Amino acid sequence: MAQEFDPLRSGLSSQPRENPNTYWHATGGVAPTVDGPVVEDIDTDIAVIGAGYTGLSCAYFLAQKYQRQVHVIEANQLGWGCSGRNGSFMRPAIGRLWWWQYVQKYGAEQARVLFQHASAAIDTMRDVLAQAPVDCDKSDDGWLRVAHSAQALQALQRERETLAQVFDYQAQYLDQDQLADYGHAGDEAFGALRYGDGFSAHPLKVVYALAMLARSAGAQVHTGSSVIGMCRHGDQHILQTPQGQVRANHVVIATNGYSTEHLHPLIKSRLMPVLSSIVVTQPLSPAQQRQAGLTTSDIITDTRRLLCFYRLLPDGRLLLGSRGAITESPRSDAQTRNELLAVIGKKFPALQGIGADYFWSGWVALTMDSMPRIYSADASAAVPNVSYAMGYNGSGTTAAVYSGRLLADHLGGGAPIPQVLAGSMPKIPFPFLRRTAQRAAFMFYGLQDKR
């Protein structure tokens, strides 16, 4: 069970936390060698806080493309946060809205630019996997967005039309019978859109690959080194860790959903961290898979506001995730685990009563406008030479690796940050009411999802 941690309440702890008991940690193999804790004072050009997708990607591209001196500082172990806890879905996604909603919100021209970045994000992930020194268990391409109710078919049709008309992208529509023939039946499978450019990979192995690539390019990666204080001294930032200081000309904050309110003023009151929880069942035999009506290896998301995502794993287990509790505790963990198993039984009646071998949760970083942000304060800013990339809104696997690359291109090569992603995250009004607002929103979305 993961140790309790709440970004809105937890401080800057000096003690590393244990890895969560996830399926990924059980099957990810031995973590690669890194540079150990910070045990002496270090001077560096760029210090990156966080050894997840964003931080390791940024460090890799800074070192590999621009030969910059980089030290990654991680409080716990490689991929301890959501980079090692996510559902393994690699999709062409930026933010959490449907594409027709982006067109409605920003207009067709800006939405097309955003779509290009979403495509570039998944291409960046493909490139990383192609260069990876370890096999990251990439699946064949295929992503199903399944209507969980008859009414939800309207949203699928609207999305399909928008993709074709605005983005010249052809998603395949499968009606209920075609979907069943394809490999997904059940009580919440009324039709689907199939996208040809989504896939899965082992998330923790991706972290390990990024760490190995970053270190082979010359970056150093320090785990077990909590940043317990930050200040400026002259032109340098001083990052205090339990056993030593890191003095850096520039600091990159890459902590996303695990960003505590005490880390830095630039990110205070700008994120809404929410728990996403995942359950992994006992292995299903081929006969059980056929009886349940789930034989496809595609990654799958449904059309709920409180999204469910699921897939068959290579060893026949079913992984399913959705929103978690408001905060972590042994009691809420047990309740969420049972709720997710009940969702499996509702989607696939043949699997009612199935047992779970793994359950875990991870913090997802939502933003006010449902968009990630890449921000870099220059030397003339009130808080100079600090950058961040975060706020992925639950679509962070490809977006985080891509954002790390974009930030590296900006810091290392002077490339402008794309306008649609640039700027600071909007501040959340009445931030002390975030948990209250979350409870109300979850209740409202839950009612909507029952229609």
C-alpha positions as CSV (number, residue, x, y, z in Angstrom):
1,M,0.0,0.0,0.0
2,A,1.3,3.4,-0.9
3,Q,2.3,5.7,2.0
4,E,-0.2,8.5,2.5
5,F,0.7,11.7,0.7
6,D,-1.4,14.7,-0.1
7,P,0.2,17.5,-2.1
8,L,-2.1,20.0,-0.5
9,R,-1.1,19.0,3.1
10,S,2.3,17.3,3.0
11,G,5.4,19.3,3.6
12,L,8.9,18.9,2.2
13,S,9.9,15.6,3.9
14,S,13.5,14.7,4.4
15,Q,12.8,11.0,4.4
16,P,12.5,9.0,1.2
17,R,9.3,7.1,0.8
18,E,9.0,3.4,-0.2
19,N,7.9,2.5,-3.7
20,P,4.2,1.7,-4.0
21,N,3.1,-1.9,-4.4
22,T,2.1,-1.7,-8.1
23,Y,2.0,-4.2,-10.9
24,W,4.7,-2.1,-12.6
25,H,7.1,-2.4,-9.7
26,A,6.4,-6.1,-9.5
27,T,7.2,-6.6,-13.2
28,G,9.6,-3.8,-14.1
29,G,12.8,-5.6,-13.2
30,V,15.8,-4.1,-11.5
31,A,16.1,-0.3,-11.5
32,P,19.1,1.0,-13.4
33,T,22.1,2.4,-11.6
34,V,21.9,6.1,-10.8
35,D,24.2,8.5,-9.0
36,G,22.8,8.0,-5.5
37,P,21.8,10.7,-3.0
38,V,23.4,14.1,-3.0
39,V,26.0,13.7,-0.3
40,E,28.1,16.8,-0.9
41,D,27.8,20.3,-2.3
42,I,27.3,20.3,-6.1
43,D,27.5,23.2,-8.6
44,T,25.6,22.7,-11.8
45,D,24.2,24.7,-14.7
46,I,20.7,23.3,-14.5
47,A,19.0,21.4,-11.6
48,V,15.9,19.4,-12.4
49,I,13.6,18.6,-9.5
50,G,11.8,15.3,-10.1
51,A,12.9,12.0,-11.8
52,G,9.7,11.2,-13.7
53,Y,8.9,11.6,-17.4
54,T,9.1,15.4,-17.5
55,G,12.3,15.7,-15.5
56,L,14.2,12.9,-17.1
57,S,13.1,13.8,-20.6
58,C,14.2,17.4,-20.0
59,A,17.6,16.3,-18.6
60,Y,18.1,13.8,-21.5
61,F,17.5,16.3,-24.2
62,L,19.5,19.1,-22.5
63,A,22.5,16.8,-22.1
64,Q,22.2,15.0,-25.4
65,K,21.3,17.8,-27.8
66,Y,22.9,20.8,-26.1
67,Q,25.6,19.3,-23.9
68,R,24.4,21.2,-20.8
69,Q,25.4,20.2,-17.3
70,V,22.3,18.8,-15.6
71,H,21.7,17.2,-12.2
72,V,18.3,15.6,-11.6
73,I,17.2,15.7,-7.9
74,E,14.6,13.1,-6.8
75,A,13.2,12.8,-3.3
76,N,12.4,9.1,-3.6
77,Q,13.2,6.6,-6.3
78,L,13.0,6.7,-10.1
79,G,9.3,7.0,-11.2
80,W,8.0,7.1,-7.6
81,G,5.2,9.5,-8.6
82,C,2.7,9.0,-11.4
83,S,5.3,8.2,-14.0
84,G,5.6,4.8,-12.3
85,R,1.9,4.5,-11.3
86,N,-0.1,5.5,-14.4
87,G,-2.2,3.2,-16.6
88,S,0.4,2.8,-19.3
89,F,-1.7,4.5,-22.0
90,M,0.3,6.4,-24.7
91,R,-2.2,8.6,-26.6
92,P,-2.0,11.7,-28.8
93,A,-3.5,13.9,-26.1
94,I,-2.8,17.3,-24.7
95,G,-5.0,18.2,-21.7
96,R,-8.3,16.4,-21.0
97,L,-11.0,17.8,-23.4
98,W,-12.5,16.3,-26.5
99,W,-11.3,17.8,-29.7
100,W,-14.7,19.2,-30.5
101,Q,-14.4,21.0,-27.2
102,Y,-11.0,22.5,-28.1
103,V,-12.5,23.8,-31.4
104,Q,-15.4,25.3,-29.5
105,K,-13.1,26.9,-26.9
106,Y,-10.2,28.1,-29.0
107,G,-11.4,28.1,-32.6
108,A,-10.4,25.7,-35.4
109,E,-7.0,27.3,-36.2
110,Q,-5.6,27.1,-32.6
111,A,-7.1,23.7,-32.1
112,R,-5.2,22.5,-35.2
113,V,-2.0,23.7,-33.7
114,L,-2.7,21.9,-30.5
115,F,-3.6,18.7,-32.4
116,Q,-0.2,19.0,-34.1
117,H,1.5,19.1,-30.7
118,A,-0.5,16.1,-29.5
119,S,0.7,14.2,-32.6
120,A,4.3,15.4,-32.0
121,A,4.0,14.2,-28.3
122,I,3.2,10.6,-29.3
123,D,5.9,10.7,-32.0
124,T,8.4,11.8,-29.3
125,M,7.4,8.9,-27.1
126,R,7.9,6.5,-30.1
127,D,11.4,8.0,-30.7
128,V,12.3,7.5,-27.0
129,L,11.1,3.9,-27.1
130,A,13.1,3.3,-30.3
131,Q,16.2,4.6,-28.6
132,A,15.5,2.9,-25.2
133,P,18.3,0.6,-24.0
134,V,15.6,-1.7,-22.5
135,D,12.5,-3.3,-23.9
136,C,9.6,-1.2,-22.6
137,D,6.9,-3.7,-23.7
138,K,5.3,-1.5,-26.3
139,S,2.0,-2.9,-27.6
140,D,0.6,-2.8,-31.1
141,D,-1.2,0.4,-32.0
142,G,-4.9,0.7,-31.2
143,W,-7.0,2.9,-28.9
144,L,-10.8,2.4,-28.4
145,R,-13.0,5.2,-27.0
146,V,-16.1,3.2,-26.0
147,A,-19.5,4.7,-25.4
148,H,-20.6,3.5,-22.0
149,S,-24.3,4.3,-22.7
150,A,-26.5,4.7,-25.7
151,Q,-26.7,8.5,-25.2
152,A,-22.9,8.7,-25.3
153,L,-22.9,7.6,-28.9
154,Q,-23.8,11.2,-29.8
155,A,-20.5,12.5,-28.4
156,L,-18.5,9.9,-30.3
157,Q,-20.2,10.9,-33.6
158,R,-19.5,14.6,-32.9
159,E,-15.9,13.8,-32.2
160,R,-15.5,11.7,-35.3
161,E,-17.0,14.5,-37.5
162,T,-14.8,17.1,-35.9
163,L,-11.6,15.0,-36.4
164,A,-12.5,14.5,-40.0
165,Q,-13.6,18.0,-40.8
166,V,-11.2,20.1,-38.8
167,F,-8.1,17.9,-38.4
168,D,-8.3,15.6,-41.5
169,Y,-8.0,12.7,-39.2
170,Q,-10.1,9.5,-39.8
171,A,-11.2,7.6,-36.7
172,Q,-13.0,4.4,-37.4
173,Y,-16.5,4.1,-36.0
174,L,-17.6,0.7,-34.7
175,D,-21.2,0.1,-33.9
176,Q,-22.2,-2.3,-31.1
177,D,-22.0,-5.5,-33.2
178,Q,-18.8,-4.5,-34.9
179,L,-17.3,-3.6,-31.6
180,A,-18.2,-7.1,-30.2
181,D,-16.7,-8.7,-33.3
182,Y,-13.6,-6.6,-32.8
183,G,-13.1,-7.9,-29.3
184,H,-15.1,-5.8,-26.8
185,A,-18.6,-6.7,-25.8
186,G,-20.3,-6.3,-22.4
187,D,-23.0,-4.2,-20.7
188,E,-21.3,-0.9,-21.3
189,A,-20.1,-1.2,-24.9
190,F,-22.6,0.5,-27.2
191,G,-20.1,1.5,-29.9
192,A,-16.7,3.0,-30.2
193,L,-14.2,5.2,-32.1
194,R,-11.0,3.4,-32.9
195,Y,-7.8,5.5,-33.2
196,G,-4.9,4.0,-35.0
197,D,-2.1,5.8,-33.1
198,G,-2.5,5.0,-29.4
199,F,-0.6,2.2,-27.7
200,S,0.6,1.0,-24.3
201,A,4.1,0.5,-22.8
202,H,5.3,-0.5,-19.4
203,P,5.4,2.9,-17.6
204,L,8.2,2.1,-15.1
205,K,10.4,0.6,-17.8
206,V,9.9,3.9,-19.7
207,V,11.2,5.8,-16.7
208,Y,14.2,3.4,-16.5
209,A,14.9,4.0,-20.2
210,L,14.8,7.7,-19.8
211,A,17.1,7.6,-16.8
212,M,19.6,5.5,-18.7
213,L,19.4,7.7,-21.8
214,A,19.9,10.8,-19.6
215,R,22.9,9.4,-17.8
216,S,24.5,8.1,-21.0
217,A,24.2,11.6,-22.4
218,G,26.1,13.0,-19.4
219,A,23.3,14.0,-16.9
220,Q,23.5,12.9,-13.3
221,V,20.5,11.5,-11.5
222,H,20.3,11.7,-7.7
223,T,17.6,9.7,-5.9
224,G,16.8,9.7,-2.2
225,S,17.5,13.5,-2.1
226,S,14.5,15.6,-1.0
227,V,14.6,19.3,-1.7
228,I,13.8,20.6,1.8
229,G,14.5,24.2,1.1
230,M,15.2,26.6,-1.8
231,C,16.6,30.1,-1.9
232,R,18.7,32.5,-4.1
233,H,22.2,33.6,-3.4
234,G,23.4,36.1,-5.9
235,D,22.8,34.6,-9.4
236,Q,22.5,31.1,-8.1
237,H,19.6,29.0,-6.7
238,I,20.5,27.0,-3.6
239,L,18.6,23.7,-3.3
240,Q,19.0,22.2,0.2
241,T,18.9,18.4,0.6
242,P,19.4,16.4,3.8
243,Q,23.1,15.7,3.1
244,G,24.2,18.5,0.7
245,Q,23.4,21.6,-1.3
246,V,22.9,21.9,-5.1
247,R,23.9,25.3,-6.5
248,A,22.3,25.9,-9.9
249,N,22.1,28.7,-12.4
250,H,18.6,27.5,-13.4
251,V,16.0,25.3,-11.7
252,V,13.4,23.2,-13.5
253,I,10.4,22.0,-11.4
254,A,9.1,18.7,-12.8
255,T,7.0,17.4,-10.0
256,N,3.5,17.7,-11.6
257,G,0.9,16.0,-9.3
258,Y,3.4,15.5,-6.5
259,S,4.1,19.2,-6.3
260,T,3.6,20.2,-2.6
261,E,2.3,23.7,-1.8
262,H,5.6,24.4,0.0
263,L,8.0,23.7,-2.9
264,H,8.0,27.1,-4.7
265,P,5.8,30.2,-4.9
266,L,5.5,29.9,-8.7
267,I,3.3,26.8,-8.4
268,K,1.4,27.5,-5.2
269,S,-2.4,27.4,-5.5
270,R,-2.2,26.6,-9.3
271,L,-2.8,22.8,-9.3
272,M,-5.8,20.7,-8.2
273,P,-4.3,17.3,-7.3
274,V,-6.8,14.4,-7.5
275,L,-6.2,10.7,-7.0
276,S,-6.5,8.3,-9.8
277,S,-6.7,4.6,-8.7
278,I,-6.0,1.4,-10.6
279,V,-6.8,-2.2,-9.9
280,V,-5.2,-5.2,-11.6
281,T,-7.1,-8.5,-11.5
282,Q,-6.0,-12.1,-11.2
283,P,-4.9,-13.5,-14.6
284,L,-7.9,-14.3,-16.9
285,S,-7.7,-17.5,-19.1
286,P,-8.4,-17.1,-22.8
287,A,-11.8,-18.8,-22.1
288,Q,-12.6,-16.2,-19.4
289,Q,-11.7,-13.4,-21.7
290,R,-14.0,-14.7,-24.4
291,Q,-16.8,-15.2,-21.9
292,A,-16.4,-11.7,-20.6
293,G,-16.3,-10.3,-24.2
294,L,-12.9,-8.7,-23.9
295,T,-10.2,-10.1,-26.2
296,T,-8.7,-7.0,-27.8
297,S,-5.2,-5.8,-26.8
298,D,-6.1,-2.2,-27.6
299,I,-6.0,0.4,-24.9
300,I,-9.6,1.5,-23.9
301,T,-11.2,4.6,-22.4
302,D,-14.9,5.1,-21.9
303,T,-17.0,8.3,-22.3
304,R,-17.7,9.0,-18.6
305,R,-16.9,12.4,-17.1
306,L,-15.2,10.3,-14.4
307,L,-13.3,8.4,-17.0
308,C,-12.6,4.7,-16.8
309,F,-9.5,3.3,-18.6
310,Y,-8.7,-0.3,-19.0
311,R,-6.8,-2.9,-21.0
312,L,-5.7,-6.5,-21.0
313,L,-2.2,-6.9,-19.9
314,P,0.2,-9.3,-21.6
315,D,-0.2,-11.9,-18.9
316,G,-4.0,-11.9,-19.2
317,R,-4.8,-9.7,-16.3
318,L,-7.3,-6.9,-16.6
319,L,-6.1,-3.4,-15.6
320,L,-8.8,-0.9,-14.9
321,G,-8.5,2.6,-13.4
322,S,-10.7,5.6,-12.6
323,R,-10.9,8.5,-10.2
324,G,-9.9,7.6,-6.6
325,A,-10.9,8.8,-3.2
326,I,-10.5,12.5,-2.1
327,T,-7.5,11.6,0.1
328,E,-5.6,8.5,0.8
329,S,-6.2,6.3,3.9
330,P,-6.4,2.6,4.5
331,R,-10.2,2.8,4.7
332,S,-10.6,4.9,1.5
333,D,-8.1,2.6,-0.3
334,A,-10.2,-0.5,0.5
335,Q,-13.4,1.2,-0.5
336,T,-11.9,2.4,-3.8
337,R,-10.5,-1.0,-4.6
338,N,-13.9,-2.6,-4.1
339,E,-15.6,0.2,-6.2
340,L,-13.2,-0.5,-9.1
341,L,-13.9,-4.2,-8.9
342,A,-17.6,-3.5,-9.0
343,V,-17.1,-1.4,-12.1
344,I,-15.4,-4.4,-13.8
345,G,-18.4,-6.5,-12.8
346,K,-20.8,-3.9,-14.2
347,K,-18.9,-3.7,-17.5
348,F,-18.3,-7.4,-17.8
349,P,-20.9,-9.4,-15.9
350,A,-19.0,-12.6,-16.4
351,L,-16.2,-11.2,-14.3
352,Q,-18.3,-10.4,-11.2
353,G,-16.5,-11.5,-8.1
354,I,-13.1,-11.4,-9.8
355,G,-10.2,-10.9,-7.4
356,A,-7.5,-8.3,-7.5
357,D,-3.8,-8.9,-7.1
358,Y,-2.8,-5.2,-7.2
359,F,-4.3,-1.9,-6.2
360,W,-2.7,1.5,-6.1
361,S,-3.3,5.2,-6.5
362,G,-1.5,8.2,-7.9
363,W,-1.9,12.0,-7.8
364,V,-3.0,13.6,-11.1
365,A,-2.5,17.4,-11.6
366,L,-5.6,19.2,-12.9
367,T,-5.5,22.9,-13.9
368,M,-8.1,25.6,-14.1
369,D,-8.2,25.5,-17.9
370,S,-7.6,21.8,-18.4
371,M,-4.3,22.5,-20.1
372,P,-0.7,21.8,-19.3
373,R,1.7,24.6,-19.1
374,I,5.4,25.1,-19.9
375,Y,6.7,28.2,-18.2
376,S,10.2,29.7,-18.0
377,A,11.0,32.9,-16.0
378,D,14.0,34.7,-17.4
379,A,16.6,36.7,-15.5
380,S,14.5,39.8,-15.4
381,A,11.5,38.1,-13.8
382,A,10.5,38.5,-10.1
383,V,11.6,34.9,-9.6
384,P,14.3,34.6,-12.2
385,N,15.7,31.5,-13.9
386,V,13.0,29.0,-12.7
387,S,11.0,26.9,-15.2
388,Y,8.3,24.3,-14.9
389,A,6.3,21.9,-17.1
390,M,3.2,20.3,-15.5
391,G,-0.6,20.2,-15.2
392,Y,-1.2,17.3,-17.6
393,N,-4.7,16.7,-16.4
394,G,-4.5,12.9,-16.6
395,S,-3.0,12.7,-20.1
396,G,0.6,13.1,-19.1
397,T,2.4,10.0,-20.4
398,T,3.2,11.4,-23.9
399,A,2.6,15.0,-23.0
400,A,5.2,14.9,-20.1
401,V,8.0,13.5,-22.2
402,Y,7.2,16.0,-25.0
403,S,7.0,18.9,-22.6
404,G,10.4,18.0,-21.2
405,R,11.8,18.0,-24.7
406,L,10.2,21.4,-25.5
407,L,11.6,22.9,-22.3
408,A,15.0,21.5,-23.1
409,D,14.9,23.1,-26.5
410,H,14.0,26.4,-24.9
411,L,16.6,26.3,-22.2
412,G,19.3,24.7,-24.3
413,G,18.7,26.1,-27.8
414,G,16.7,29.2,-27.2
415,A,13.6,27.8,-29.1
416,P,10.4,29.6,-28.1
417,I,7.9,27.7,-26.1
418,P,4.8,27.0,-28.3
419,Q,2.3,29.7,-27.6
420,V,-0.6,27.3,-27.0
421,L,1.4,25.7,-24.1
422,A,3.3,28.8,-22.9
423,G,2.7,30.9,-19.8
424,S,2.1,30.3,-16.1
425,M,-0.8,28.1,-14.9
426,P,-3.8,30.2,-13.9
427,K,-4.2,30.6,-10.2
428,I,-7.1,28.7,-8.6
429,P,-9.6,31.1,-6.9
430,F,-10.3,30.3,-3.2
431,P,-7.6,27.6,-3.2
432,F,-8.5,26.6,0.4
433,L,-11.8,25.3,-1.0
434,R,-10.2,22.9,-3.5
435,R,-11.2,19.7,-1.7
436,T,-14.7,21.0,-1.1
437,A,-15.1,21.9,-4.8
438,Q,-13.7,18.5,-5.7
439,R,-16.3,16.6,-3.7
440,A,-19.1,18.7,-5.3
441,A,-17.7,18.1,-8.8
442,F,-17.4,14.4,-8.3
443,M,-21.0,14.2,-7.1
444,F,-22.2,16.1,-10.1
445,Y,-20.1,14.2,-12.7
446,G,-21.2,10.9,-11.1
447,L,-24.9,11.9,-11.6
448,Q,-24.1,12.8,-15.2
449,D,-22.4,9.5,-15.9
450,K,-25.5,7.6,-14.8
451,R,-27.5,9.0,-17.7
